[in-house]
Amino acid sequence: MITNSSIKSAEDIINNSIYKAGNGYIIDLSRLNLDGHIYDYDYNTVDRTYMWHLHQMKYIYDLMQYDKLYNNNIAINYIKNIVKIWWSKFKDNLSDIFAWHDHATAIRTEYLSDLYIYLLHKNHDKEFLLILRDILEYHMNILYNEKFYSKFTNHGLDQSLSLYKVSSFLIKNNNTDILRKIKKTAIDRINSEISYAFCVDGGHKENSPAYLNFGLSQVIKALKLGKEIDGDNSGISFSHSILQKAITNLAFIVQPNGKLPLIGDTKEFIVKDMFGDLFLYENSYQNFLYSIRQGEYGIKPDSNDLILPESGWAIFRETWDKLKFKKSMQIVFKCGYLSNYHRHDDDLNITLFYDDEEWLSDCGEYKHAPKDPYRIYFRSSDAHNISKPYNIKACRDLDELKIYGRSLINDYKCRDNVKSSIEGESHIFRNFKNTRKVSYDRKFNNIVIEDNCYPIAKVSQKLIKERIDKNYFTYITRFHIPSDKQIVIKDDLVEVIGKNKKLTISAINFSNNSGGGRIMVSKGKDNSKIIGWRSCKAGVLEAINTLEFYYKIQTLNQKFELTFHDIQQDRDNMEINVKIIDGMLNASLEPINKNEKNKFAFYLLYNKEKIEQKWYSYDNKVTFETKIDKTLAKYHVIGYVRDKNGNSILRKAIRLSDNHVSIVSSLKNNSGGGVCNA
């Protein structure tokens, strides 16, 4: 199907030598001189993701769509030049890590295969078709090589799919034993990959919501490709039961706003229907449709909770009710370590979405550049909503972790579909055990988080003791809160101000039990240590509030109570307070939340006529210049409040009377002395 976006992309390539690869990456093809000069690679400045986009040659697809529309060979000639130049440089340069990247090679093979089939049907330039066939045979042999094969990863699955595709059409013209063997190997690998990628509970092993979505798309692609090439006898198959569970999982993990929580290697995007009419009558698909369409279509799930003990996920939804859907609460709790490929050190991590806002966010993917200091930060335990030993790195050796114990969730409880709880434990910090219990009460939208972290070996016990003796921090808890929220710390209570709600995080007995710890907020720091960042889009950094609780104790045992309040209710409780000091009327609007950044204005009326005013400012207090006489009841004070966007949000009025006006004299020896309520 020819799309406007593909034609626009092809026109940018042909006219401007610019290819917009998505996720903010723009490939400058002007550096590829089409008269035969070689691409000017600069490995010191071009990042890995840029090079991955360049070498996978996805732009071939857009240029082919352009040729299908106009049939003038302009786009095809452009492709031919690029392919010939690329082949001349990299045919005998297998050591180039970008050109022969395991995943880029797989994707490039797919697009080159589509190009070959298209030109073959078009009967175009037989000489170039011979060159292209040589290129594809070369790629096929590389993908077939067991040493090149990235087994049991999403890369390995794409390699297997491309191997199946290229061997299938090559075998039609040359049905040899080796090609049949290669094709059978590809089919075996595909079945092995899609089977391995998912746990029996339908969770994906790559640790991230984005890879659940992507993994499902790969399964659908494999099944469709098999049917397209070999019909119902392709030999490619996947457990129907696990597939339906995976679709249900995706339905639950999609936030009420249609996006995925930024857990692990996840970017921000709207989840779309990839299934079409494949599973039209399956309940899992109808649940998924209901989730991504916010209750407008499909069938709502029977349960508000989803627990995946094998893959390590627990998801609590407040409700699936259509009328409350967009503003409903979603809690995602993760504790599972099954793969290193896209692994983050985020066991016991939690995200929180409510009232169409993120409250506890994870930090996302950023980009695949393992040596980039920000990428190192994003994958580290510092970038997740967990408690942990202070300044201790997590272990990523799966074999070593088997000695300590696997990360898991357990002890799920639900009462009357109102109160739900889940516990998890992790051993990713060597010689320490971490546990977290999350309890959710839907009636009050109240959440309790109970964290424990303690040393379980002599070496870690000694380490903690030495740090306490030196008055160093021993543990830390972090919660990542989007930068559009204001944060107020009041002793052991933290207020998080959103658009319409206020979240209070109460650290129970923190002052008494933290051993002289402290609470602070870090945001967008990158000097001595990178902290306080997230990435919603590939390669783009965004500062995020990082709420930190520091401890100086032997064993961490901390409870947090999270409660939401209606901001409008707080505003409705605001009153005008008045006081007369030496005959001058003082008025204020109380109580206020300074972090709302509201502005205040006041009118003074006498016999219902305005006699004085103070225009809008951030000051919630005013002293009127008018001397107040004894006829108090003839005076009115009106207070107005505007929010930071200039919208009027409150109007309060009060008539002065003897019952509520404090009259104060500032003269110490005044006969009225002190304060008296007149």
C-alpha positions as CSV (number, residue, x, y, z in Angstrom):
1,M,0.0,0.0,0.0
2,I,1.5,3.3,-1.1
3,T,1.2,6.0,1.6
4,N,1.7,9.7,1.5
5,S,4.4,9.5,4.2
6,S,6.5,7.1,2.0
7,I,6.2,9.3,-1.0
8,K,7.2,12.4,1.0
9,S,10.2,10.5,2.5
10,A,11.3,9.4,-1.0
11,E,11.0,13.0,-2.3
12,D,13.2,14.2,0.6
13,I,15.8,11.6,-0.4
14,I,15.8,12.3,-4.1
15,N,15.6,16.1,-3.9
16,N,17.5,16.8,-0.7
17,S,19.5,13.6,0.1
18,I,17.8,13.6,3.5
19,Y,16.3,10.5,5.0
20,K,14.2,11.0,8.2
21,A,14.6,7.6,9.9
22,G,12.2,8.3,12.8
23,N,12.8,8.9,16.5
24,G,14.5,12.2,15.6
25,Y,17.3,10.7,13.5
26,I,18.0,12.4,10.2
27,I,20.3,10.6,7.9
28,D,22.4,12.9,5.7
29,L,22.9,11.1,2.4
30,S,24.6,14.1,0.8
31,R,27.8,12.7,2.4
32,L,27.3,9.7,0.0
33,N,28.6,11.1,-3.3
34,L,26.6,9.2,-5.9
35,D,29.4,9.5,-8.6
36,G,31.2,6.6,-6.9
37,H,32.9,8.1,-3.9
38,I,32.6,6.3,-0.6
39,Y,30.5,7.5,2.3
40,D,32.4,9.8,4.6
41,Y,32.0,7.8,7.9
42,D,33.1,9.6,11.1
43,Y,33.0,7.1,13.9
44,N,34.0,9.7,16.5
45,T,30.9,11.8,16.1
46,V,28.1,9.7,14.6
47,D,26.4,7.6,17.3
48,R,25.5,3.9,17.1
49,T,21.8,4.4,16.6
50,Y,22.5,6.8,13.7
51,M,24.7,4.2,12.1
52,W,22.1,1.5,12.7
53,H,19.5,3.5,10.8
54,L,22.0,4.1,8.0
55,H,23.0,0.5,7.4
56,Q,19.6,-1.1,7.7
57,M,18.6,0.7,4.5
58,K,15.0,1.1,5.4
59,Y,14.8,4.0,2.9
60,I,14.7,1.4,0.1
61,Y,11.1,0.7,1.0
62,D,10.1,4.4,0.5
63,L,12.0,4.7,-2.7
64,M,10.3,1.6,-4.0
65,Q,6.9,3.0,-3.2
66,Y,7.8,6.1,-5.2
67,D,8.7,4.0,-8.2
68,K,5.5,2.1,-8.0
69,L,3.6,5.4,-8.1
70,Y,5.6,7.2,-10.9
71,N,7.4,4.3,-12.7
72,N,10.1,6.6,-13.9
73,N,13.2,4.7,-12.5
74,I,14.4,7.9,-10.7
75,A,14.1,6.3,-7.3
76,I,15.4,2.9,-8.5
77,N,18.5,4.5,-10.0
78,Y,19.1,6.2,-6.6
79,I,18.8,2.8,-4.8
80,K,21.1,1.2,-7.3
81,N,23.9,3.7,-6.8
82,I,23.6,3.5,-3.0
83,V,23.6,-0.3,-3.0
84,K,26.6,-0.6,-5.4
85,I,28.7,1.9,-3.4
86,W,27.8,0.2,-0.1
87,W,28.7,-3.2,-1.5
88,S,32.0,-2.0,-2.9
89,K,33.0,-0.8,0.5
90,F,31.7,-3.5,2.9
91,K,31.8,-6.7,0.9
92,D,35.2,-7.6,2.2
93,N,35.0,-5.6,5.4
94,L,33.2,-7.9,7.8
95,S,35.0,-6.4,10.7
96,D,33.0,-3.2,10.4
97,I,30.7,-3.3,13.4
98,F,28.1,-1.0,12.0
99,A,27.8,-2.4,8.5
100,W,27.6,-5.9,9.8
101,H,25.7,-5.2,13.0
102,D,23.6,-8.3,13.8
103,H,20.3,-6.5,13.7
104,A,21.0,-4.0,10.9
105,T,22.1,-6.9,8.7
106,A,18.9,-8.7,9.3
107,I,16.7,-5.7,8.4
108,R,18.8,-4.8,5.4
109,T,18.5,-8.3,4.1
110,E,14.7,-8.0,4.3
111,Y,14.6,-4.7,2.3
112,L,17.1,-6.0,-0.3
113,S,15.0,-9.1,-0.7
114,D,11.9,-7.0,-1.4
115,L,13.9,-4.9,-3.9
116,Y,15.1,-8.1,-5.7
117,I,11.5,-9.5,-6.0
118,Y,10.2,-6.1,-7.1
119,L,12.8,-5.6,-9.8
120,L,12.5,-9.2,-11.0
121,H,8.8,-8.8,-11.6
122,K,9.5,-5.5,-13.3
123,N,12.1,-7.2,-15.5
124,H,14.5,-4.3,-14.7
125,D,18.3,-4.2,-15.5
126,K,19.3,-7.9,-15.5
127,E,22.9,-6.9,-14.8
128,F,22.0,-5.2,-11.5
129,L,19.8,-8.1,-10.6
130,L,22.8,-10.4,-10.9
131,I,24.7,-8.1,-8.6
132,L,21.8,-7.9,-6.2
133,R,21.5,-11.7,-6.2
134,D,25.2,-12.0,-5.2
135,I,24.7,-9.5,-2.4
136,L,21.7,-11.5,-1.1
137,E,23.5,-14.8,-1.2
138,Y,26.3,-13.2,0.7
139,H,23.9,-11.9,3.3
140,M,22.1,-15.3,3.5
141,N,25.4,-17.1,4.2
142,I,26.3,-14.6,6.9
143,L,22.9,-14.9,8.6
144,Y,23.1,-18.7,8.3
145,N,26.5,-18.7,10.1
146,E,25.9,-19.9,13.7
147,K,28.6,-17.6,15.0
148,F,26.8,-14.5,13.6
149,Y,23.4,-15.7,14.9
150,S,22.2,-13.7,18.0
151,K,20.3,-16.6,19.6
152,F,17.3,-15.9,21.8
153,T,17.1,-12.2,21.3
154,N,14.7,-10.0,19.2
155,H,17.7,-9.5,16.9
156,G,18.0,-13.3,16.4
157,L,14.3,-13.5,15.5
158,D,14.7,-10.8,12.8
159,Q,17.8,-12.6,11.5
160,S,15.8,-15.8,11.2
161,L,12.9,-14.1,9.5
162,S,15.2,-12.5,6.9
163,L,17.0,-15.8,6.4
164,Y,13.7,-17.6,5.8
165,K,12.6,-14.9,3.3
166,V,15.8,-14.8,1.2
167,S,16.3,-18.5,1.1
168,S,12.7,-19.0,0.1
169,F,12.8,-17.0,-3.1
170,L,16.4,-18.1,-4.0
171,I,15.3,-21.7,-3.7
172,K,12.7,-21.2,-6.4
173,N,15.3,-20.8,-9.1
174,N,17.9,-23.1,-7.6
175,N,16.4,-25.9,-5.5
176,T,19.6,-27.3,-4.0
177,D,20.2,-29.3,-0.9
178,I,22.1,-26.5,0.8
179,L,19.3,-24.0,0.2
180,R,16.7,-26.4,1.5
181,K,18.9,-26.9,4.6
182,I,19.2,-23.2,5.1
183,K,15.5,-22.7,4.8
184,K,14.8,-25.4,7.3
185,T,17.3,-23.9,9.7
186,A,15.5,-20.6,9.4
187,I,12.2,-22.1,10.2
188,D,13.6,-24.0,13.2
189,R,15.2,-20.8,14.4
190,I,12.0,-18.8,14.0
191,N,10.0,-21.3,16.0
192,S,12.7,-21.5,18.7
193,E,13.0,-17.7,18.9
194,I,9.3,-16.8,19.2
195,S,8.8,-19.7,21.7
196,Y,11.8,-18.5,23.8
197,A,10.8,-14.8,23.7
198,F,7.7,-15.3,25.8
199,C,7.1,-16.9,29.2
200,V,4.2,-19.3,29.8
201,D,2.3,-16.4,31.3
202,G,2.6,-14.4,28.1
203,G,5.2,-11.9,29.5
204,H,8.1,-11.0,27.2
205,K,11.6,-11.8,28.4
206,E,13.2,-8.5,27.3
207,N,12.1,-6.7,30.5
208,S,10.2,-3.8,28.8
209,P,6.6,-3.0,27.8
210,A,7.9,-1.8,24.4
211,Y,9.4,-5.2,23.7
212,L,6.1,-6.9,24.7
213,N,4.5,-4.8,21.9
214,F,7.4,-5.4,19.5
215,G,7.6,-9.1,20.3
216,L,3.9,-9.5,19.5
217,S,4.4,-7.7,16.2
218,Q,7.3,-10.1,15.4
219,V,5.1,-13.1,16.1
220,I,2.4,-11.8,13.9
221,K,5.0,-11.0,11.2
222,A,6.4,-14.6,11.4
223,L,3.0,-16.2,11.1
224,K,2.0,-14.0,8.2
225,L,5.3,-14.4,6.4
226,G,5.0,-18.2,6.6
227,K,1.5,-18.2,5.2
228,E,2.5,-15.8,2.4
229,I,5.4,-17.9,1.3
230,D,4.4,-21.5,2.0
231,G,0.7,-21.3,2.9
232,D,-0.7,-23.3,5.8
233,N,2.3,-25.8,5.6
234,S,5.1,-23.3,6.3
235,G,6.0,-25.1,9.6
236,I,6.1,-21.8,11.5
237,S,3.9,-22.0,14.6
238,F,3.4,-20.4,18.0
239,S,1.4,-21.4,21.0
240,H,-2.1,-20.0,20.7
241,S,-2.6,-19.9,24.4
242,I,0.6,-17.9,25.1
243,L,-0.2,-15.6,22.2
244,Q,-3.6,-14.7,23.7
245,K,-2.1,-14.2,27.1
246,A,0.5,-11.8,25.7
247,I,-2.3,-9.8,24.0
248,T,-4.1,-9.6,27.3
249,N,-0.9,-8.5,29.0
250,L,-0.5,-5.7,26.5
251,A,-4.1,-4.6,27.1
252,F,-3.3,-4.2,30.8
253,I,0.0,-2.5,30.6
254,V,-1.2,0.3,28.2
255,Q,-1.8,3.4,30.3
256,P,-5.2,5.0,30.2
257,N,-3.7,7.6,27.8
258,G,-2.9,4.9,25.2
259,K,0.9,5.0,25.8
260,L,3.2,2.6,27.6
261,P,4.9,3.3,30.9
262,L,8.6,4.2,30.3
263,I,9.9,1.0,31.9
264,G,13.2,-0.4,30.6
265,D,13.9,0.2,26.9
266,T,10.6,1.9,26.2
267,K,9.9,5.1,24.3
268,E,6.7,7.2,24.3
269,F,4.3,6.2,21.5
270,I,0.6,5.5,21.1
271,V,-0.1,1.7,21.0
272,K,-2.0,0.8,17.8
273,D,-3.9,-2.3,16.7
274,M,-1.4,-4.6,14.9
275,F,-3.8,-7.6,14.8
276,G,-6.6,-6.5,12.5
277,D,-9.1,-9.3,12.0
278,L,-6.7,-12.1,12.9
279,F,-8.2,-12.7,16.4
280,L,-11.5,-10.8,16.0
281,Y,-13.5,-13.2,18.1
282,E,-10.9,-13.8,20.8
283,N,-11.6,-12.3,24.2
284,S,-8.0,-11.2,24.6
285,Y,-8.2,-9.1,21.4
286,Q,-11.5,-7.5,22.4
287,N,-9.9,-6.6,25.8
288,F,-6.9,-5.1,24.0
289,L,-9.2,-3.1,21.7
290,Y,-11.2,-1.8,24.7
291,S,-7.9,-0.7,26.3
292,I,-6.4,1.2,23.4
293,R,-9.8,2.7,22.4
294,Q,-10.4,3.9,26.0
295,G,-13.6,1.9,26.3
296,E,-15.2,3.0,23.0
297,Y,-14.8,-0.4,21.4
298,G,-14.2,-3.9,22.4
299,I,-15.0,-5.7,25.7
300,K,-13.7,-4.7,29.1
301,P,-11.6,-7.2,31.0
302,D,-13.2,-9.2,33.8
303,S,-10.5,-8.4,36.3
304,N,-8.8,-5.2,37.5
305,D,-5.6,-7.0,38.3
306,L,-3.1,-8.9,36.2
307,I,-0.3,-10.9,37.9
308,L,2.5,-12.6,35.8
309,P,4.6,-14.6,38.3
310,E,6.8,-16.2,35.7
311,S,7.9,-13.0,33.9
312,G,7.6,-10.8,37.0
313,W,4.8,-8.2,36.5
314,A,1.8,-7.0,38.5
315,I,-0.6,-4.5,37.1
316,F,-3.4,-3.0,39.2
317,R,-6.1,-1.0,37.4
318,E,-8.6,1.1,39.4
319,T,-11.4,0.4,37.0
320,W,-12.3,-0.4,33.4
321,D,-15.5,1.7,33.6
322,K,-15.9,3.6,30.3
323,L,-17.0,6.8,32.1
324,K,-13.9,6.8,34.4
325,F,-11.4,5.3,32.0
326,K,-9.2,8.3,31.0
327,K,-8.8,9.5,34.6
328,S,-8.5,6.0,36.2
329,M,-5.4,4.8,38.1
330,Q,-2.9,2.3,36.8
331,I,-0.1,0.9,39.0
332,V,2.7,-1.2,37.3
333,F,5.1,-3.2,39.5
334,K,8.0,-5.1,38.0
335,C,10.4,-7.6,39.4
336,G,11.8,-10.1,37.0
337,Y,15.3,-10.6,35.4
338,L,15.2,-12.9,32.4
339,S,17.4,-11.4,29.8
340,N,20.5,-9.1,29.6
341,Y,19.9,-7.7,26.1
342,H,17.7,-4.7,27.1
343,R,18.1,-5.2,30.8
344,H,17.8,-2.3,33.3
345,D,18.6,-2.6,37.0
346,D,15.0,-2.0,37.9
347,D,13.8,-5.0,40.0
348,L,11.0,-3.9,42.4
349,N,10.3,-0.8,40.2
350,I,6.9,0.9,40.3
351,T,5.1,3.4,38.0
352,L,1.9,5.3,38.8
353,F,-0.6,6.9,36.4
354,Y,-3.7,8.7,37.6
355,D,-6.1,11.5,36.5
356,D,-4.6,11.5,33.0
357,E,-1.1,12.3,34.5
358,E,2.1,10.4,35.3
359,W,3.0,10.6,39.0
360,L,5.8,8.1,39.3
361,S,7.5,7.7,36.0
362,D,10.4,5.4,34.9
363,C,13.1,7.0,32.8
364,G,13.0,5.2,29.4
365,E,15.5,4.0,26.9
366,Y,17.4,7.1,25.7
367,K,19.5,5.3,23.0
368,H,21.5,2.1,22.3
369,A,25.0,3.4,22.9
370,P,26.5,1.3,25.7
371,K,29.4,3.6,26.5
372,D,27.4,6.8,26.5
373,P,27.3,8.1,30.1
374,Y,23.6,8.9,30.0
375,R,22.8,5.4,28.6
376,I,24.8,3.9,31.5
377,Y,22.8,6.0,33.9
378,F,19.4,5.1,32.3
379,R,20.1,1.4,32.7
380,S,21.5,1.7,36.2
381,S,19.5,1.4,39.4
382,D,19.9,5.2,40.0
383,A,17.2,5.8,37.3
384,H,14.4,3.7,38.8
385,N,11.8,3.9,41.5
386,I,13.4,1.5,44.0
387,S,15.2,1.3,47.4
388,K,18.7,0.0,47.3
389,P,22.1,-0.1,49.1
390,Y,23.8,3.3,48.7
391,N,26.5,3.5,46.0
392,I,26.3,-0.3,45.2
393,K,26.0,-1.4,41.6
394,A,23.7,-4.1,40.5
395,C,24.9,-7.5,39.3
396,R,24.0,-8.4,35.7
397,D,25.4,-11.8,35.6
398,L,22.5,-14.2,35.4
399,D,24.5,-17.2,36.3
400,E,25.9,-15.5,39.4
401,L,22.5,-14.3,40.4
402,K,21.2,-17.8,40.5
403,I,23.5,-18.3,43.5
404,Y,21.8,-15.5,45.4
405,G,18.2,-16.2,44.3
406,R,16.0,-15.1,41.4
407,S,14.0,-11.9,41.2
408,L,10.3,-12.7,41.6
409,I,6.9,-11.6,42.7
410,N,4.7,-13.6,45.0
411,D,2.0,-13.5,47.7
412,Y,-0.7,-11.8,45.6
413,K,-3.9,-11.0,47.5
414,C,-7.1,-9.4,46.4
415,R,-10.2,-8.8,48.6
416,D,-13.6,-8.0,47.1
417,N,-11.8,-6.5,44.0
418,V,-11.2,-3.4,46.1
419,K,-7.9,-4.1,48.0
420,S,-5.0,-5.7,46.1
421,S,-1.5,-6.4,47.3
422,I,1.7,-7.9,45.8
423,E,5.2,-8.6,47.1
424,G,8.5,-9.0,45.3
425,E,12.0,-9.8,46.2
426,S,15.3,-9.2,44.4
427,H,19.0,-10.1,44.9
428,I,20.5,-8.0,42.2
429,F,22.7,-6.2,44.7
430,R,25.4,-8.6,45.7
431,N,25.0,-9.9,49.3
432,F,21.9,-7.8,49.9
433,K,18.2,-8.8,49.8
434,N,15.6,-6.3,48.7
435,T,11.8,-6.8,49.2
436,R,8.9,-4.5,48.4
437,K,5.2,-4.9,49.1
438,V,2.7,-2.8,47.3
439,S,-0.9,-2.5,48.6
440,Y,-3.6,-0.7,46.8
441,D,-7.1,0.3,48.1
442,R,-9.3,1.3,45.2
443,K,-12.0,2.8,47.5
444,F,-9.7,5.6,48.6
445,N,-7.1,5.4,45.8
446,N,-4.5,4.9,48.6
447,I,-1.2,3.1,48.0
448,V,1.2,1.7,50.6
449,I,4.8,0.8,49.7
450,E,6.8,-1.2,52.2
451,D,10.5,-1.5,51.4
452,N,13.1,-3.6,53.1
453,C,16.8,-3.9,52.2
454,Y,19.4,-5.6,54.4
455,P,22.8,-7.3,54.1
456,I,22.8,-11.1,54.1
457,A,26.5,-11.9,54.2
458,K,29.4,-11.0,56.4
459,V,31.1,-8.9,53.8
460,S,28.0,-6.7,53.2
461,Q,27.3,-6.5,57.0
462,K,30.8,-5.2,57.5
463,L,30.4,-2.7,54.7
464,I,27.3,-1.3,56.2
465,K,28.8,-1.0,59.6
466,E,31.9,0.8,58.3
467,R,29.7,3.3,56.5
468,I,27.7,3.9,59.7
469,D,30.9,4.4,61.7
470,K,32.0,7.0,59.2
471,N,28.6,8.7,59.2
472,Y,28.0,7.8,55.5
473,F,24.7,7.0,53.9
474,T,23.9,3.3,53.7
475,Y,20.6,3.1,51.7
476,I,18.6,5.3,49.4
477,T,15.0,5.3,48.0
478,R,14.3,7.2,44.8
479,F,11.0,8.2,43.2
480,H,11.0,9.8,39.7
481,I,8.3,12.5,39.3
482,P,7.7,14.3,36.0
483,S,8.9,17.9,35.8
484,D,5.5,19.4,35.3
485,K,4.8,18.6,39.0
486,Q,5.8,20.9,41.9
487,I,7.2,19.2,45.0
488,V,7.0,20.5,48.6
489,I,8.9,18.7,51.4
490,K,7.4,19.2,54.9
491,D,9.4,17.1,57.4
492,D,8.4,13.4,56.6
493,L,5.6,14.5,54.2
494,V,6.2,15.2,50.5
495,E,3.5,17.0,48.5
496,V,3.4,16.5,44.7
497,I,1.2,19.1,43.0
498,G,-0.4,18.1,39.7
499,K,-3.0,19.8,37.5
500,N,-6.1,18.8,39.5
501,K,-4.7,16.5,42.2
502,K,-2.2,16.6,44.9
503,L,-0.3,13.5,45.9
504,T,1.1,13.2,49.4
505,I,3.9,10.8,50.0
506,S,4.2,10.2,53.7
507,A,7.5,8.5,54.8
508,I,6.3,6.9,58.0
509,N,8.6,7.7,60.9
510,F,11.4,8.6,58.5
511,S,12.9,11.3,60.9
512,N,13.1,8.8,63.8
513,N,14.1,5.7,61.9
514,S,16.5,6.9,59.1
515,G,19.5,7.4,61.4
516,G,19.9,11.1,60.6
517,G,19.0,10.8,57.0
518,R,17.5,13.4,54.7
519,I,15.0,14.0,52.0
520,M,15.8,16.0,48.9
521,V,15.0,16.5,45.2
522,S,17.5,16.3,42.4
523,K,16.7,17.4,38.8
524,G,18.7,17.4,35.6
525,K,22.2,17.1,37.2
526,D,25.2,16.1,35.1
527,N,28.2,17.5,36.8
528,S,29.8,15.2,39.4
529,K,27.1,12.5,38.9
530,I,24.3,12.1,36.3
531,I,20.9,12.1,38.1
532,G,17.4,13.3,37.4
533,W,16.8,12.6,33.7
534,R,14.4,10.6,31.6
535,S,13.9,10.1,27.9
536,C,10.5,10.0,26.2
537,K,11.9,10.1,22.7
538,A,15.0,8.4,21.3
539,G,18.2,10.4,22.0
540,V,16.3,13.2,23.7
541,L,17.0,14.1,27.4
542,E,14.3,15.6,29.7
543,A,15.0,16.7,33.3
544,I,12.8,14.9,35.8
545,N,12.3,15.4,39.5
546,T,14.1,12.7,41.5
547,L,12.8,12.5,45.1
548,E,15.5,11.0,47.2
549,F,15.3,9.5,50.8
550,Y,18.8,9.0,52.3
551,Y,19.4,6.6,55.3
552,K,22.2,6.0,57.8
553,I,21.0,2.7,59.2
554,Q,22.0,-1.0,59.4
555,T,18.7,-2.3,57.9
556,L,16.2,-0.4,55.8
557,N,12.6,-0.9,56.8
558,Q,10.6,2.0,55.4
559,K,6.9,2.4,54.7
560,F,5.4,5.0,52.3
561,E,1.8,6.0,52.2
562,L,0.6,7.6,48.9
563,T,-2.7,9.5,49.0
564,F,-4.4,11.7,46.5
565,H,-6.3,14.9,47.3
566,D,-8.5,17.1,45.1
567,I,-6.8,20.4,44.6
568,Q,-10.1,22.2,44.0
569,Q,-11.2,21.0,47.4
570,D,-8.1,22.7,48.9
571,R,-9.0,25.8,47.0
572,D,-12.6,25.7,48.3
573,N,-11.2,25.6,51.8
574,M,-9.3,28.9,51.2
575,E,-10.7,31.7,53.3
576,I,-10.1,35.5,53.6
577,N,-8.6,36.4,57.0
578,V,-8.8,40.0,58.1
579,K,-7.1,42.0,60.8
580,I,-7.1,45.7,61.7
581,I,-3.7,47.0,62.8
582,D,-3.6,50.6,63.9
583,G,-6.7,51.3,61.9
584,M,-5.3,49.8,58.7
585,L,-7.1,46.8,57.3
586,N,-4.9,43.7,56.5
587,A,-6.3,40.8,54.5
588,S,-5.0,37.5,53.3
589,L,-6.2,34.4,51.5
590,E,-5.3,31.3,53.5
591,P,-4.2,28.5,53.3
592,I,-2.2,28.6,50.1
593,N,0.1,26.2,48.3
594,K,3.1,28.2,47.1
595,N,4.0,25.7,44.5
596,E,0.8,26.2,42.6
597,K,2.2,29.6,41.5
598,N,-1.2,31.3,41.7
599,K,-1.7,35.1,41.7
600,F,-3.9,37.0,44.0
601,A,-5.9,40.2,43.8
602,F,-8.1,42.1,46.4
603,Y,-10.9,44.7,46.4
604,L,-12.0,46.8,49.3
605,L,-15.7,47.9,49.1
606,Y,-17.6,50.5,51.2
607,N,-21.4,50.4,50.9
608,K,-20.8,48.0,48.0
609,E,-18.7,50.5,46.1
610,K,-15.1,49.7,45.3
611,I,-12.8,52.2,47.1
612,E,-9.4,50.4,46.8
613,Q,-7.9,47.5,45.0
614,K,-4.6,45.5,44.8
615,W,-4.0,44.1,41.3
616,Y,-2.8,40.5,40.7
617,S,0.6,39.5,42.2
618,Y,2.1,36.4,43.8
619,D,1.5,38.0,47.3
620,N,-1.5,36.5,49.0
621,K,-1.6,39.4,51.5
622,V,-2.6,43.0,51.3
623,T,-2.6,46.1,53.6
624,F,-5.2,48.6,52.4
625,E,-4.4,52.3,52.8
626,T,-7.9,53.3,53.6
627,K,-8.4,54.0,57.4
628,I,-11.2,51.8,58.7
629,D,-13.8,53.6,60.8
630,K,-16.1,51.9,63.4
631,T,-18.9,51.1,60.9
632,L,-17.3,47.7,60.1
633,A,-20.4,46.1,58.6
634,K,-20.3,48.6,55.7
635,Y,-16.9,47.2,54.5
636,H,-16.5,44.1,52.2
637,V,-13.2,42.5,51.1
638,I,-13.2,40.4,47.9
639,G,-10.3,38.1,47.1
640,Y,-9.6,36.6,43.6
641,V,-7.2,33.8,42.5
642,R,-5.8,33.1,39.1
643,D,-3.7,30.0,38.2
644,K,-0.4,30.1,36.4
645,N,-2.2,30.1,33.0
646,G,-4.2,33.2,33.9
647,N,-7.5,31.3,34.5
648,S,-9.8,32.5,37.3
649,I,-10.1,29.7,39.8
650,L,-11.5,31.3,42.9
651,R,-13.5,34.3,44.2
652,K,-14.0,34.8,48.0
653,A,-15.9,37.7,49.7
654,I,-16.3,38.6,53.3
655,R,-18.2,41.4,55.1
656,L,-16.4,42.8,58.1
657,S,-18.2,42.3,61.4
658,D,-17.3,42.5,65.1
659,N,-17.3,38.7,65.3
660,H,-14.3,37.9,63.1
661,V,-12.1,41.0,62.9
662,S,-9.0,41.1,65.1
663,I,-8.0,44.6,66.1
664,V,-4.4,45.0,67.0
665,S,-2.4,48.0,68.3
666,S,1.3,48.1,67.6
667,L,1.9,50.4,70.6
668,K,3.1,48.4,73.6
669,N,1.5,50.8,76.2
670,N,-1.7,51.4,74.3
671,S,-4.7,51.1,76.6
672,G,-6.1,48.5,74.1
673,G,-2.9,46.5,74.7
674,G,-2.1,43.3,72.8
675,V,-4.9,41.6,70.9
676,C,-8.6,41.8,71.6
677,N,-11.4,40.4,69.6
678,A,-13.8,43.3,69.3
